[in-house]
Amino acid sequence: MDAARAERHLRRAHAVALRAMGMGRHPFGALLVAPDGETVLAEQGNIDTVNHAESTLARTAAQNWPGAYLARCTLVTTFEPCAMCAGTLYWAGIGRVVYGAAETDLLALTGDHPGNPTLRLPCREVFDRGQRRVEVVGPVAGLRDLLLEPHRGFWGH
């Protein structure tokens, strides 16, 4: 996926995150992009602390598309997937992840907030321990401040 497409998809994922926040949920958003790099197959906002946007979308994808197809798809997400989401993406068989901002950037804002008890385990480290390859692209330069903005004040810090 080229940089222009990645940015466009991340902006759409950001809009999904803003919708989630409008419903009183944590402001995270994710998209599943088809192998053509253009077609958005599904989008998902955060639901709660165990149904993150990425893990919920990965489970839905695994129920609706075969593994060989998902291996050529990309999950685009506003923030680096947490360890739970990375594991779910791996088991769903999604072949690529593009994320906008690093989890460490989010941790700097949330601190020890009980709604975001970060594990400090980068998604690349989770994927590197698997038997199948998951390509990771991120953080994507230039969108960090935009993606962090809804989180400023949201977490009460």
C-alpha positions in Angstrom: 0.0 0.0 0.0 1.5 3.3 -1.0 1.8 6.3 1.3 -1.1 8.3 -0.2 -3.5 5.3 0.2 -2.3 4.6 3.7 -2.9 8.2 4.7 -6.4 8.2 3.2 -7.3 5.0 5.0 -5.9 6.2 8.3 -8.0 9.4 8.0 -11.1 7.2 7.4 -10.1 5.1 10.4 -9.8 8.3 12.4 -13.4 9.2 11.4 -14.5 5.8 12.7 -12.6 6.5 16.0 -14.4 9.9 16.3 -17.8 8.1 15.8 -16.9 5.7 18.5 -16.0 8.5 20.8 -19.3 10.2 20.0 -21.0 7.0 21.4 -19.0 7.3 24.6 -16.4 4.7 23.6 -12.7 5.0 23.5 -11.6 6.8 20.3 -10.0 4.0 18.2 -10.9 3.0 14.7 -9.9 0.3 12.2 -10.6 -0.7 8.6 -10.1 -3.9 6.7 -8.8 -3.2 3.2 -9.0 -5.7 0.4 -5.9 -7.0 -1.5 -6.3 -4.3 -4.1 -5.3 -1.7 -1.4 -8.3 0.4 -2.2 -11.5 -1.3 -1.3 -12.6 -1.0 2.3 -14.3 -4.3 3.3 -15.3 -3.4 6.8 -14.8 -0.8 9.5 -15.0 -0.9 13.3 -14.8 1.5 16.2 -13.8 0.5 19.7 -16.6 -1.2 21.7 -15.1 -1.7 25.2 -11.9 -2.8 26.9 -12.0 -6.3 25.6 -13.6 -5.6 22.3 -11.1 -3.3 20.7 -11.7 -2.0 17.2 -8.9 -4.2 15.8 -9.7 -7.5 17.6 -13.5 -7.1 16.8 -12.8 -6.4 13.2 -10.3 -9.3 12.9 -12.9 -11.8 14.4 -15.5 -10.5 12.0 -13.1 -10.9 9.1 -12.2 -14.4 10.1 -15.9 -15.3 10.1 -16.5 -13.8 6.6 -13.5 -14.4 4.4 -11.2 -17.3 3.9 -7.7 -17.3 5.4 -6.0 -17.2 1.9 -7.8 -14.0 1.1 -7.2 -12.4 4.5 -3.5 -13.1 4.1 -3.5 -10.6 1.3 -5.6 -8.0 3.2 -4.5 -5.0 5.3 -5.9 -3.9 8.7 -5.5 -0.2 9.0 -5.8 1.2 12.5 -5.4 4.5 14.2 -3.0 3.2 16.8 -0.5 0.3 17.1 -2.4 -2.8 18.0 -2.1 -3.9 21.6 -0.9 -7.4 22.4 -4.5 -8.7 22.5 -5.3 -7.3 19.1 -2.0 -8.4 17.6 -2.7 -11.9 18.7 -6.2 -11.8 17.3 -5.0 -10.4 14.0 -2.4 -13.1 13.8 -4.9 -15.9 14.4 -7.4 -14.4 12.0 -4.6 -14.6 9.3 -4.6 -11.0 8.3 -1.3 -10.4 6.4 -0.5 -6.7 6.9 -1.1 -4.1 9.5 -0.8 -0.3 8.9 -1.0 1.9 12.0 -0.9 5.6 12.5 0.5 6.3 15.9 2.6 4.3 18.3 1.2 2.8 21.5 3.9 4.5 23.4 2.5 7.9 22.2 -0.9 6.8 23.6 0.7 5.6 26.9 2.2 9.1 27.3 -1.3 10.5 27.3 -3.1 7.8 29.3 -0.5 7.1 31.9 -1.9 4.6 34.4 -5.6 5.2 33.4 -7.5 2.0 34.3 -9.3 2.1 30.9 -6.0 1.7 29.1 -3.7 -0.6 31.1 -1.0 -0.9 28.4 1.1 -4.0 28.3 4.1 -2.3 26.7 4.5 -5.1 24.2 5.0 -3.9 20.6 2.9 -5.6 18.0 6.0 -6.4 16.0 7.3 -8.4 18.9 4.0 -10.4 19.1 4.1 -11.1 15.4 7.8 -12.0 15.4 7.0 -14.9 17.7 4.5 -16.5 15.3 4.9 -19.0 12.6 3.4 -16.9 9.8 4.6 -13.5 8.8 2.5 -10.4 9.4 3.9 -7.3 7.7 3.8 -4.1 9.9 3.9 -0.6 8.6 3.9 2.2 11.2 3.8 4.5 12.7 2.9 6.5 9.6 4.6 9.9 9.6 2.6 13.0 9.6 -0.6 11.9 11.2 0.5 11.4 14.8 -0.9 14.8 16.1 -4.3 14.3 14.3 -4.7 10.8 15.7 -3.7 11.8 19.2 -6.0 14.8 19.3 -9.2 13.0 20.4 -7.3 11.4 23.2 -6.2 14.6 24.7 -8.6 15.2 27.6 -10.5 12.0 27.0 -8.5 10.1 29.5 -8.8 12.7 32.2 -5.1 13.7 32.2 
